Amino acid sequence: VFKPPETDGHVPQRGPWDGFRLPLRVGEFATGSGCFMAAAVAAGMQGAWMAEPDEQARQLARKNCPSVPVFYKSMLEVDPAALPWTHVLLGGSCCQPFSTAGRQQGWADDRAYSTLRFLHNVAAQLPWVAILENVAAITTIHEGAVWQLIKGVLTNLGYHVQALKVCPSR
């Protein structure tokens, strides 16, 4: 007679991707030259769409990510609910509002809207994973209020939020 082993009653943390066999689909907001998407595709994911307002960067992204079928000129022109759904949403919103290059004006800088738009896209799409790339100061400027808003929105949507500081020069 089979008797299962005794356990401590802990419920394992499982994501919807556990056991998923098809390639994860990725959408990228503010693509730049396409480095993040190219890395995702190289890791076996499938690029679904990319968006980049700068024409020169968009052309470079097309070269770096030729398998991605859909390019949007700007996320501001696309209703987030109309985007093709993806498992992973990547985004690199404007960093100037949070960096010393933009005098750290935070939400007072119009370019900070791109960060709010990223959060809007996450709320409308509810991807399995959302990755927002920005400068380290986004977690500390205005006594952490900017980061608290970002973290609060994502937490309220049900995401586990973690800030990782990665130096690309090391």
Disulfide bonds with the S-S distance in Angstrom:
none
